[in-house]
Amino acid sequence: MIALIDYGAGNLTSVKKALAAVGADVVVPSSPSELESAQGVIVPGVGHFAATRVLEGAWTDAIVRRIGEGRPVLGICLGMQWLFEGSDEAPDVRGLGILGGRCYRLGRAVTRDVKVPHVGWNSLSIDQDASIVDGVATNAQVYFTHSYVAPVTSDTVAVTEHGETFAAIVQHGQIAGVQFHPEKSGEVGLRVLHNFLQLAG
């Protein structure tokens, strides 16, 4: 059973449909205690980083316990950014901090104008082997919609270019994140979700 966290930051319907398409048994828990029986946890999300404040406290504690038990976690879009220490978008809101670094507004590192938000299809450049990208070809196209990005670190599995290079997929052990929306990314997105299910055993 995969727990899909609803913290009011996005429509879960398309994510649930995509997970069902790859054979996942999905539940949307109403309380942190329901995560105890989850084989894996997915934190989706769109919008402002401040929305993740809802996860502080009991939800974060429950997710950290699942990580300590070796259960995988996948962050999608805003959910991926939450895996890091925080974001310049809401400096007073802490991220989970499992991954090092802070998220920042796209385009800050370039002198020419960059269209923000970054919306639409773009390609992945896979930099290292990782289970989350098993069967995903470099240059595969996926769908993005975001204004903030995560830094490129040793946990970065794939990058995308939009004015600058940013982390598109990360993985650290059983913790993974994707900046794009796999539920809107066709067969490539379904493959990523399938790979996460494999992590969840």
PyMOL commands that set and color helices and strands:
alter all, ss='L'
color gray80, all
select helices_A, chain A and resi 13-21+32-37+49-55+58-68+78-82+131-133+182-184+186-199
alter helices_A, ss='H'
color red, helices_A
select strands_A, chain A and resi 2-4+26-27+40-43+73-76+86-87+102-105+118-123+125-126+141-146+148-149+156-161+165-172+175-178
alter strands_A, ss='S'
color yellow, strands_A
deselect
rebuild
show_as cartoon
